[in-house]
Amino acid sequence: MARFSSCYSASFVSRCREIEHRLGNSRVWLLKNLLLMMFSSSFHRNNFFDRVQESFFHRYIIETLSGPPFIELAEETMANSSVRIAEKGKGDETREINIGKAP
């Protein structure tokens, strides 16, 4: 007890050390919680956007598969298309060939 100055009692010094210890512990606890919240929010945000992107992809797949088949689309465009051919030497005669009905 001789190492303490005469103006401070031993109980006062021990209370000051206890307060400093509790303040230090509370700072560590606060820092730990802030870091944990920061990492968890980053994880949840990334997880959320990954799920949204996956949902958009599945929606695209469903819309693509539920549309008309490409073969039928190609047949429809071929059936409706025609070509005009101008024959040389016969004046202004043109012939129209319907590709969809061609043999």
LUMZA-875918 format. One line per 8 residues: number of its first residue (from 0); their letters; for each residue x, y, z of N, C-alpha, C. Coordinates in nm, 4 decimals, padded with zeros to 6 digits. Each point is the difference from the previous one (the first is absolute). Layout:
BEGIN
NUM) a) X,Y,Z,X,Y,Z,X,Y,Z; ...
This chain:
BEGIN
0) marfsscy) 00.0806,-00.1190,00.0000,-00.0806,00.1190,00.0000,00.0849,00.1254,00.0000; 00.1226,-00.0142,00.0160,00.0872,00.1162,00.0089,00.0219,00.0631,-00.1363; -00.0250,-00.0738,-00.1059,00.0254,00.0560,-00.1325,-00.1059,00.1000,-00.0440; -00.1184,-00.0001,00.0570,-00.1028,00.0986,-00.0333,00.0306,00.1307,00.0689; -00.0363,00.1072,-00.0681,00.0260,00.1303,00.0625,-00.0953,00.0203,00.1164; 00.0307,00.0900,00.0820,-00.0772,00.0207,00.1221,-00.1377,00.0583,-00.0267; -00.0189,00.0688,-00.1183,-00.1299,00.0621,-00.0245,-00.1030,-00.0980,-00.0556; 00.0410,-00.1182,-00.0463,-00.0927,-00.1005,-00.0515,-00.0014,-00.1201,00.0924
8) sasfvsrc) -00.1169,-00.0451,00.0302,-00.0096,-00.1197,00.0828,00.0070,-00.1231,-00.0908; 00.0252,-00.1140,00.0552,00.0122,-00.1243,-00.0759,-00.1334,-00.0387,-00.0606; -00.1091,00.0267,00.0676,-00.1308,-00.0357,-00.0536,-00.0355,00.0873,-00.1207; 00.0401,00.1270,00.0033,-00.0264,00.0892,-00.1142,00.0773,-00.0469,-00.1230; 00.1232,-00.0357,00.0177,00.0839,-00.0471,-00.1104,-00.0557,-00.1309,-00.0552; -00.0427,-00.0891,00.0842,-00.0540,-00.1268,-00.0481,-00.1310,00.0228,-00.0759; -00.0819,00.0978,00.0456,-00.1224,00.0316,-00.0741,00.0326,00.0608,-00.1362; 00.1025,00.0839,-00.0074,00.0408,00.0589,-00.1287,00.0488,-00.1080,-00.0956
16) reiehrlg) 00.0769,-00.0941,00.0529,00.0480,-00.1096,-00.0855,-00.1173,-00.0861,-00.0475; -00.0978,-00.0215,00.0865,-00.1178,-00.0786,-00.0384,-00.0792,00.0725,-00.1092; -00.0139,00.1309,00.0129,-00.0721,00.0781,-00.1016,00.0751,-00.0039,-00.1325; 00.1327,00.0162,00.0039,00.0803,-00.0074,-00.1222,-00.0112,-00.1381,-00.0643; 00.0009,-00.1027,00.0824,-00.0123,-00.1366,-00.0509,-00.1361,-00.0199,-00.0676; -00.1067,00.0484,00.0620,-00.1332,-00.0134,-00.0590,-00.0135,00.0816,-00.1274; 00.0591,00.1182,-00.0034,-00.0023,00.0804,-00.1233,00.0749,-00.0704,-00.1125; 00.1140,-00.0577,00.0320,00.0757,-00.0744,-00.1013,-00.0773,-00.1194,-00.0516
24) nsrvwllk) -00.0641,-00.0731,00.0889,-00.0800,-00.1150,-00.0408,-00.1195,00.0430,-00.0845; -00.0630,00.1092,00.0369,-00.1159,00.0460,-00.0776,00.0430,00.0462,-00.1395; 00.1189,00.0596,-00.0109,00.0499,00.0392,-00.1336,00.0259,-00.1235,-00.0868; 00.0590,-00.1028,00.0577,00.0261,-00.1237,-00.0742,-00.1318,-00.0641,-00.0414; -00.0979,-00.0039,00.0914,-00.1314,-00.0572,-00.0302,-00.0681,00.0767,-00.1128; 00.0044,00.1350,00.0050,-00.0611,00.0828,-00.1034,00.0684,-00.0212,-00.1350; 00.1321,-00.0034,-00.0015,00.0741,-00.0228,-00.1241,-00.0323,-00.1367,-00.0587; -00.0065,-00.1025,00.0866,-00.0335,-00.1344,-00.0470,-00.1397,-00.0032,-00.0631
32) nlllmmfs) -00.0970,00.0621,00.0652,-00.1369,00.0009,-00.0524,-00.0103,00.0787,-00.1302; 00.0705,00.1113,-00.0100,-00.0031,00.0781,-00.1248,00.0598,-00.0782,-00.1161; 00.1126,-00.0658,00.0237,00.0622,-00.0808,-00.1053,-00.0898,-00.1167,-00.0389; -00.0606,-00.0642,00.0985,-00.0902,-00.1121,-00.0285,-00.1204,00.0460,-00.0814; -00.0576,00.1145,00.0351,-00.1147,00.0525,-00.0745,00.0401,00.0398,-00.1414; 00.1199,00.0569,-00.0166,00.0456,00.0404,-00.1318,00.0180,-00.1223,-00.0910; 00.0630,-00.1038,00.0517,00.0213,-00.1198,-00.0809,-00.1314,-00.0720,-00.0300; -00.0885,-00.0060,00.0974,-00.1267,-00.0689,-00.0236,-00.0865,00.0763,-00.0993
40) ssfhrnnf) -00.0002,00.1335,00.0063,-00.0801,00.0761,-00.0965,00.0567,-00.0159,-00.1410; 00.1316,-00.0047,-00.0120,00.0622,-00.0219,-00.1307,-00.0383,-00.1370,-00.0544; 00.0041,-00.1017,00.0846,-00.0369,-00.1348,-00.0419,-00.1458,-00.0058,-00.0428; -00.0891,00.0588,00.0810,-00.1424,-00.0058,-00.0323,-00.0317,00.0797,-00.1255; 00.0690,00.1114,-00.0206,-00.0220,00.0796,-00.1210,00.0447,-00.0786,-00.1231; 00.1169,-00.0601,00.0063,00.0479,-00.0808,-00.1130,-00.0909,-00.1193,-00.0241; -00.0437,-00.0640,00.1070,-00.0890,-00.1147,-00.0119,-00.1328,00.0411,-00.0628; -00.0516,00.1161,00.0398,-00.1259,00.0497,-00.0541,00.0123,00.0256,-00.1502
48) fdrvqesf) 00.1056,00.0696,-00.0426,00.0144,00.0313,-00.1420,00.0291,-00.1243,-00.0828; 00.0679,-00.0985,00.0580,00.0182,-00.1268,-00.0706,-00.1337,-00.0694,-00.0221; -00.0867,00.0029,00.1007,-00.1324,-00.0614,-00.0142,-00.0851,00.0742,-00.1021; 00.0103,00.1339,-00.0040,-00.0760,00.0775,-00.0983,00.0485,-00.0330,-00.1406; 00.1307,-00.0061,-00.0198,00.0559,-00.0320,-00.1312,-00.0413,-00.1409,-00.0434; 00.0023,-00.0943,00.0923,-00.0424,-00.1365,-00.0315,-00.1489,-00.0039,-00.0362; -00.0796,00.0814,00.0693,-00.1425,00.0065,-00.0290,-00.0249,00.0556,-00.1399; 00.0745,00.1052,-00.0378,-00.0133,00.0545,-00.1355,00.0379,-00.1032,-00.1048
56) fhryiiet) 00.1054,-00.0769,00.0266,00.0436,-00.1029,-00.0944,-00.1079,-00.1066,-00.0165; -00.0595,-00.0455,00.1121,-00.1050,-00.1007,-00.0086,-00.1223,00.0542,-00.0736; -00.0320,00.1259,00.0225,-00.1133,00.0609,-00.0704,00.0265,00.0042,-00.1505; 00.1240,00.0345,-00.0387,00.0375,00.0027,-00.1415,-00.0140,-00.1392,-00.0614; 00.0472,-00.1024,00.0720,-00.0087,-00.1374,-00.0499,-00.1457,-00.0404,-00.0186; -00.0850,00.0301,00.0977,-00.1416,-00.0369,-00.0093,-00.0673,00.0718,-00.1154; 00.0277,00.1306,-00.0159,-00.0605,00.0735,-00.1113,00.0491,-00.0519,-00.1347; 00.1270,-00.0367,-00.0079,00.0540,-00.0522,-00.1248,-00.0614,-00.1353,-00.0339
64) lsgppfie) -00.0119,-00.0866,00.0990,-00.0536,-00.1335,-00.0250,-00.1508,00.0006,-00.0213; -00.0706,00.0983,00.0542,-00.1451,00.0011,-00.0156,-00.0437,00.0694,-00.1290; 00.0923,00.0594,-00.0758,-00.0328,00.0636,-00.1274,-00.0163,-00.1028,-00.1099; -00.0378,00.0453,-00.1191,-00.0143,-00.0954,-00.1115,00.1360,-00.0570,-00.0405; 00.0022,-00.1242,-00.0467,00.1273,-00.0606,-00.0409,00.0611,00.0741,-00.1197; 00.1304,-00.0022,-00.0066,00.0700,00.0706,-00.1071,-00.0288,-00.0605,-00.1366; -00.0233,-00.1294,-00.0081,-00.0264,-00.0652,-00.1289,-00.1305,00.0523,-00.0574; -00.1020,00.0129,00.0869,-00.1275,00.0534,-00.0484,00.0146,00.1454,-00.0428
72) laeetman) 00.0796,00.0767,00.0709,00.0226,00.1391,-00.0387,00.0688,00.0072,-00.1364; 00.0982,-00.0869,-00.0200,00.0708,-00.0007,-00.1282,-00.0934,-00.0404,-00.1130; -00.0857,-00.0989,00.0238,-00.0942,-00.0420,-00.1043,-00.0985,00.1119,-00.0327; -00.0466,00.0726,00.1022,-00.0936,00.1098,-00.0229,00.0649,00.1118,-00.0810; 00.1236,00.0333,00.0308,00.0656,00.1066,-00.0760,00.0298,-00.0443,-00.1424; 00.0335,-00.1280,-00.0177,00.0262,-00.0498,-00.1353,-00.1294,-00.0038,-00.0813; -00.1113,-00.0328,00.0637,-00.1276,-00.0086,-00.0713,-00.0483,00.1372,-00.0441; 00.0335,00.1009,00.0744,-00.0463,00.1344,-00.0334,00.0971,00.0778,-00.0883
80) ssvriaek) 00.1181,-00.0533,-00.0250,00.0983,00.0746,-00.0786,-00.0073,-00.0403,-00.1477; 00.0291,00.0949,-00.0828,00.0019,-00.0256,-00.1442,00.1118,00.0817,-00.0625; 00.0421,-00.0413,-00.1189,00.1094,00.0661,-00.0706,-00.0492,00.0416,-00.1374; 00.0322,00.1208,-00.0392,-00.0337,00.0465,-00.1350,00.1250,-00.0094,-00.0869; -00.0154,-00.0606,-00.1145,00.1129,-00.0165,-00.0927,-00.0351,00.0704,-00.1305; 00.0870,00.0880,-00.0424,-00.0190,00.0671,-00.1286,00.0766,-00.0779,-00.1048; -00.0694,-00.0403,-00.1058,00.0654,-00.0781,-00.1053,00.0543,00.0956,-00.1055; 00.1220,-00.0258,-00.0437,00.0645,00.0855,-00.0992,-00.0540,-00.0292,-00.1390
88) gkgdetre) -00.0073,00.1017,-00.0766,-00.0358,-00.0149,-00.1401,-00.1496,-00.0050,-00.0252; -00.0828,-00.0013,00.0962,-00.1427,-00.0071,-00.0223,-00.0688,00.1290,00.0437; 00.0738,00.1068,00.0083,-00.0611,00.1280,00.0352,-00.0098,00.0165,00.1502; -00.1182,00.0404,00.0416,-00.0203,00.0270,00.1426,-00.0698,-00.1145,00.0716; 00.0109,-00.1191,-00.0504,-00.0659,-00.1131,00.0628,00.0742,-00.0407,00.1266; -00.0763,-00.0256,00.1017,00.0571,-00.0523,00.1242,-00.0798,-00.1215,00.0421; 00.0663,-00.0892,00.0591,-00.0630,-00.1202,00.0526,00.0120,-00.0004,00.1507; -00.1040,-00.0425,00.0670,00.0042,-00.0088,00.1447,-00.0029,-00.1469,00.0395
96) inigkap) 00.0971,-00.0384,00.0804,00.0087,-00.1374,00.0471,-00.0260,-00.0006,00.1486; -00.1010,-00.0751,00.0383,-00.0302,-00.0147,00.1413,00.0853,-00.1137,00.0552; 00.0920,00.0328,00.0888,00.0954,-00.0983,00.0492,-00.0691,-00.1063,00.0840; -00.1025,00.0376,00.0726,-00.0685,-00.0960,00.0869,-00.0696,-00.1094,-00.0801; -00.0394,00.0267,-00.1237,-00.0701,-00.0997,-00.0823,00.0899,-00.0605,-00.1072; 00.1285,00.0312,00.0064,00.0901,-00.0529,-00.1013,00.0171,-00.1499,00.0203; 00.0110,-00.0749,-00.1096,00.0139,-00.1465,00.0109,00.1344,-00.0401,00.0538
